[in-house]
Amino acid sequence: MSKKDEVVVLDFWVSPFAMRVKIALEEKGIKFEAREEDLLGNKSELLLQSNPIYKKVPVLLHNGKPLCESLVILNYVDETWPSPPLLPTSPYERSVAKFWADFVDKKIFEGGSKIWKSKGEALEVAKKEFEECLKLLEGALGEKEYFAGNGFGFVDIVLIPHISWFYGYEQFGGFKVEEQCPKLGAWMKRCLGRESVAKVLPDPAKVHEFICKLRKMHGIE
C-alpha cells in the first residue's frame, strides 16, 4: 500500500456487514480508520453523501472514493490488495464461494432477525428455518477446516461476523448452534482463533443487549 492510500470504513459496531470489511482489511494487513456511525440516531453527512441509495454501513472510502455493500467491498479489497487472496484462483471455486456468500446474505441475518422478532408458533417456525440454513452451511463446510479448504477465505469472512449475534438468537430461541451443528461449532472456534477475527468481533453478550434494545423499539417485549 502506498503512503498516499487513505482507507476509511464507515462502521457500526454491531453490524456483521461492517465487521466483514474490517476482517478482510486486517487479513490483508491494510491500515484503516473505522468511523463509528450512529445508525439509530443521526447518520453523518459523510454516510448520507457516500451511500445516498441505501444510507447504510459499511462504506469503504479509499482515497475519498466511496464503495457500498459489503460483498462488493470485499471483491474490491481482494482485487486492490491481491495478497493474501481471499477468493480461490479457479473460476469454478470462485463462483462456488460467491454462491455461498450470497446464500449467507439472503438467509442468515434475516433468518436470525425472525427469531428475535417472533413469539410462539412463529418463533418455532423461524428457529426451524434458521437451523436448516445452518445445516446447509455445515454441509458445504463438510470435513474441511475452512469453506475453501485449508485456508481462511471469502466465505469464512462473510459468515463469521454473524456468530456474534448467535448467542442472542439462542437466548430467544432456546437452542444451541454448536449442539445442532457441531462441525460449524468447531469452525467457529477455529475462526475465533485468528487475530483478525478476535480483534473485530464484539462481545456476544453486548450484542444480546443490543438485540433486547431492538426488541423494545419494535414493541416485542
Secondary structure, DSSP 8 states (H G I E B T S, - for coil): --TT--EEEEE-TT-HHHHHHHHHHHHHT---EEEE--TTS---HHHHHH-TTT--S-EEEETTEEEESHHHHHHHHHHHS-SS-SS-SSHHHHHHHHHHHHHHHHHHHHHHHHHHH--HHHHHHHHHHHHHHHHHHHHHHTT-SBTTBSS--HHHHHHGGGHHHHHHHHHHHT--HHHH-HHHHHHHHHHHTSHHHHHHS--HHHHHHHHHHHHHHTT--
